[in-house]
Amino acid sequence: MTITDAVNTANYAVGITPEVFVFRAADVNGDNRISLADASGTVAIVLDQPVLSAVRRVYAKTDTGCADNDVLAIEDFNISAGEAATIAVRLDGTRDYVAMQGDIIVPDGLRIVGISTGARTAACHTVATKRLENGTVRFAIFDINNNAFEDNDEAILNIAVMAEKAVTSDLAIVNILGSDADAKEHMLTSAGGHNNAASGISDVDGGSIRIESAEDGIRIYNAEGSTVVIVAPDGTTISRFTANSAVEHRNLVPGIYVVTAGEIVKKVIVK
């Protein structure tokens, strides 16, 4: 179940019959009728669902947002230990989205203290969030009347963060799914979210895990004995292994990847 199912339910509740609709599944509160309360209940379920299979399904479709290169642009940040900041997330898109979901991956040392709708979504939409077991925070932006996001350059989402210690890697959003008013599901990518406070090797301790892009892939330093996971923007795990040397290298095609090494999470661009 994804945010698109909530859009479908809201459409049905106001008399717009979707192409595919399973009454029993949509009747979240079990009262034998479909109402906007069921659409709201669906959003709560979305926050608990594994999203990877849904992302792969959307990626396989021919009619998806993939061809449009729609992007969530994350504001870069510069934050020191003990400081707070608000990171804006903007939508650079070609479609009229009415709802969206995604998973926010925060780097070690950074804690999300609040997530709110931005000026682009505040007029009609609300945001629901849930912290997942791995520390990732899932969000769902939804409007019960399926209004499209405002057409302006303002943020659709604001992420309030606190640096509990020195932060040495970036913030990323993965598994992003958007729905239009016809309940067609599209996959988006993210860009930005760079931590300008850790722009070079001198910014981290020599013995700390370090993740860097290389000319033909990714290099991971000082991660010996740690589990390394490399994930593509569509949520697919590209590689998972235990580092057994001081420097690990993996060849990758150009693209954006989210790399986890031990407790360090970093978004890396391979050119």
For each residue, the residues with C-beta under 8 A, 3 or more apart:
1: 5 42 45 46 49
2: 5 46 49 51 54 101 177 179 185
3: 6 7 43 46 99 100 101 140 141 142 177 178 179
4: 7 8 99 177 179 183 184 185
5: 1 2 8 9 26 42 46 183
6: 3 9 10 39 40 42 43 46 99 140 142 179
7: 3 4 10 11 39 98 99 146 179 181 183
8: 4 5 11 12 18 20 21 26 183
9: 5 6 12 13 26 28 34 38 39 42
10: 6 7 13 14 36 39 144 145 146
11: 7 8 14 16 17 18 146 181 183
12: 8 9 15 16 17 18 21 26 34
13: 9 10 34 35 36 38 39
14: 10 11 36 145
15: 12
16: 11 12
17: 11 12 21
18: 8 11 12 21 183
19:
20: 8
21: 8 12 17 18 26
22: 25 26
23: 26 27 34
24: 27
25: 22
26: 5 8 9 12 21 22 23 34 38 42
27: 23 24 30 31 32 33 34 38
28: 9 37 38 41 42 45
29: 37 38 41
30: 27
31: 27 35
32: 27
33: 27
34: 9 12 13 23 26 27 38
35: 13 31 38 39
36: 10 13 14 39 40 144
37: 28 29 40 41
38: 9 13 26 27 28 29 34 35 41 42
39: 6 7 9 10 13 35 36 42 43 142 144
40: 6 36 37 43 44 144
41: 28 29 37 38 44 45
42: 1 5 6 9 26 28 38 39 45 46
43: 3 6 39 40 46 47 128 140 142
44: 40 41 47 48 128
45: 1 28 41 42 48 49
46: 1 2 3 5 6 42 43 49 101 140
47: 43 44 128 129 130 138 140
48: 44 45 130
49: 1 2 45 46 54
50: 53
51: 2 54 55 101 103 138 175 177 235
52: 55 56 175 235 236
53: 50 56 57
54: 2 49 51 57 58 177 185
55: 51 52 58 59 175 177 187 234 235
56: 52 53 59 60 234 235 236
57: 53 54 60 61
58: 54 55 61 64 66 177 185 186 187
59: 55 56 64 66 187 234
60: 56 57
61: 57 58 64 185
62:
63: 184
64: 58 59 61 67 185 186 187
65: 68 70 93 94 95 178 186 187 188
66: 58 59 69 186 187
67: 64
68: 65 93 94 95 186
69: 66 189
70: 65 91 92 93 94 95 178 186 188 189
71: 91 92 93 188 189 190 191
72: 89 90 91 92 102 156 157 173 176 188 189 190 191
73: 89 90 91 92 190 191 192
74: 87 88 89 171 172 173 190 191 192 193
75: 87 88 89 90 155 192 193
76: 192 193 194 195 196
77: 85 87 161 171 193 194 195 196 197
78: 195 196 197
79: 83 84 85 110 161 163 167 195 197
80: 83 163 166 197
81: 109 163 164 165 166 167
82: 163
83: 79 80 162 163
84: 79 113 160 161 162 163
85: 77 79 160 161 163
86: 158 159 160 161
87: 74 75 77 158 159 160 161 171 193
88: 74 75 118 155 157 158 159
89: 72 73 74 75 118 155 156 157 158 159 173
90: 72 73 75 118 120 153 154 155 156
91: 70 71 72 73 97 120 149 156
92: 70 71 72 73
93: 65 68 70 71 97 178 188
94: 65 68 70
95: 65 68 70 178 180 186
96: 148 149 180 181
97: 91 93 100 148 149 178 179 180 186
98: 7 143 146 147 148 149 179 180 181
99: 3 4 6 7 125 140 141 142 143 146 178 179
100: 3 97 140 141 156 176 177 178 179 188
101: 2 3 46 51 138 139 140 141 175 176 177
102: 72 138 139 173 174 175 176 177 188 190
103: 51 132 136 137 138 173 174 175
104: 112 115 136 137 138 139 159 171 172 173
105: 136 171 172 173 174 258 265 267
106: 110 111 112 135 136 137 161 171 265
107: 110 167 168 169 170 171 195 264 265 266
108: 167 168 169 263 264 265
109: 81 163 164 165 166 167 168
110: 79 106 107 161 162 163 164 167 171
111: 106 161 162 163 164
112: 104 106 115 131 137 159 160 161
113: 84 160 161 162
114: 159 160
115: 104 112 127 129 137 139 157 158 159 160
116: 127 157 158 160
117: 121 122 125 126 127 141 156 157 158
118: 88 89 90 121 122 154 155 156 157 158
119: 122 150 152 154 155
120: 90 91 149 150 152 154 155 156
121: 117 118 124 125 127 141 149 150 156 157
122: 117 118 119 125
123: 147 150
124: 121 143 145 147
125: 99 117 121 122 141 142 143 147 149
126: 117 141 142 143
127: 115 116 117 121 139 140 141 142 157
128: 43 44 47 139 140 142
129: 47 115 137 138 139 140
130: 47 48 137 138
131: 112 135 136 137 138
132: 103 135 136 137 138
133:
134:
135: 106 131 132
136: 103 104 105 106 131 132
137: 103 104 106 112 115 129 130 131 132
138: 47 51 101 102 103 104 129 130 131 132
139: 101 102 104 115 127 128 129 157
140: 3 6 43 46 47 99 100 101 127 128 129
141: 3 99 100 101 117 121 125 126 127 156 157
142: 3 6 39 43 99 125 126 127 128
143: 98 99 124 125 126 146 147
144: 10 36 39 40
145: 10 14 124
146: 7 10 11 98 99 143 181
147: 98 123 124 125 143
148: 96 97 98 151 180 181
149: 91 96 97 98 120 121 125 156
150: 119 120 121 123 154
151: 148
152: 119 120
153: 90
154: 90 118 119 120 150
155: 75 88 89 90 118 119 120 158
156: 72 89 90 91 100 117 118 120 121 141 149
157: 72 88 89 115 116 117 118 121 127 139 141
158: 86 87 88 89 115 116 117 118 155
159: 86 87 88 89 104 112 114 115 171
160: 84 85 86 87 112 113 114 115 116
161: 77 79 84 85 86 87 106 110 111 112 113 171
162: 83 84 110 111 113
163: 79 80 81 82 83 84 85 109 110 111 166 167
164: 81 109 110 111
165: 81 109
166: 80 81 109 163 197 204
167: 79 81 107 108 109 110 163 195 197 198
168: 107 108 109 195 198 203 204 208 210 264
169: 107 108 195 198 211 264 265 266 267
170: 107 193 194 195 266 267
171: 74 77 87 104 105 106 107 110 159 161 193 195 267
172: 74 104 105 190 193 258 265 267
173: 72 74 89 102 103 104 105 176 190 193
174: 102 103 105 190 231 233 235 258
175: 51 52 55 101 102 103 235
176: 72 100 101 102 173 187 188 189 190
177: 2 3 4 51 54 55 58 100 101 102 185 186 187 188
178: 3 65 70 93 95 97 99 100 185 186 187 188
179: 2 3 4 6 7 97 98 99 100 183 184 185 186
180: 95 96 97 98 148 183 184 186
181: 7 11 96 98 146 148
182:
183: 4 5 7 8 11 18 179 180
184: 4 63 179 180
185: 2 4 54 58 61 64 177 178 179
186: 58 64 65 66 68 70 95 97 177 178 179 180
187: 55 58 59 64 65 66 176 177 178 234
188: 65 70 71 72 93 100 102 176 177 178
189: 69 70 71 72 176 233 256
190: 71 72 73 74 102 172 173 174 176 193 233 256 267
191: 71 72 73 74 256
192: 73 74 75 76
193: 74 75 76 77 87 170 171 172 173 190 267
194: 76 77 170 267
195: 76 77 78 79 107 167 168 169 170 171 198
196: 76 77 78 199
197: 77 78 79 80 166 167 203
198: 167 168 169 195 203 204
199: 196 203
200: 203
201: 204 210
202:
203: 168 197 198 199 200
204: 166 168 198 201 208 210
205: 208
206: 222
207: 222
208: 168 204 205 222 264
209: 220 221 222 223 226 261 262 263 264
210: 168 201 204 220 221 222 264
211: 169 218 219 220 221 259 261 264 266 268
212: 218 219 221 268
213: 217 218 219 268 269 270 271
214: 217 218 219 249 270
215: 271
216: 251 252 270
217: 213 214 249 250 251 252 270
218: 211 212 213 214 230 249 250 252 257 259 268 270
219: 211 212 213 214 247 248 249
220: 209 210 211 223 228 243 247 248 249 259 261
221: 209 210 211 212 246 247
222: 206 207 208 209 210 246
223: 209 220 226 228 243 248 261 262 264
224: 243 244 245 246
225: 242 243 244
226: 209 223 242 243 261 262
227: 240 241 242 243 260 261 262
228: 220 223 239 240 241 242 243 248 259 260 261
229: 237 239 240 259 260
230: 218 237 238 239 240 250 252 257 258 259
231: 174 235 236 237 238 257 258 259 260
232: 235 236 237 238 255 257
233: 174 189 190 255 256 257 258
234: 55 56 59 187
235: 51 52 55 56 174 175 231 232
236: 52 56 231 232
237: 229 230 231 232 240
238: 230 231 232 252 257
239: 228 229 230 250
240: 227 228 229 230 237
241: 227 228 248
242: 225 226 227 228
243: 220 223 224 225 226 227 228 248 261
244: 224 225 248
245: 224 248
246: 221 222 224
247: 219 220 221
248: 219 220 223 228 241 243 244 245
249: 214 217 218 219 220
250: 217 218 230 239
251: 216 217
252: 216 217 218 230 238 255 257 270
253: 270
254: 270 271
255: 232 233 252 269 270
256: 189 190 191 233 267 268 269 270
257: 218 230 231 232 233 238 252 267 268 269 270
258: 105 172 174 230 231 233 265 266 267 268
259: 211 218 220 228 229 230 231 265 266 267 268
260: 227 228 229 231 264 265
261: 209 211 220 223 226 227 228 243 264
262: 209 223 226 227
263: 108 209
264: 107 108 168 169 208 209 210 211 223 260 261
265: 105 106 107 108 169 172 258 259 260
266: 107 169 170 211 258 259
267: 105 169 170 171 172 190 193 194 256 257 258 259
268: 211 212 213 218 256 257 258 259
269: 213 255 256 257
270: 213 214 216 217 218 252 253 254 255 256 257
271: 213 215 254
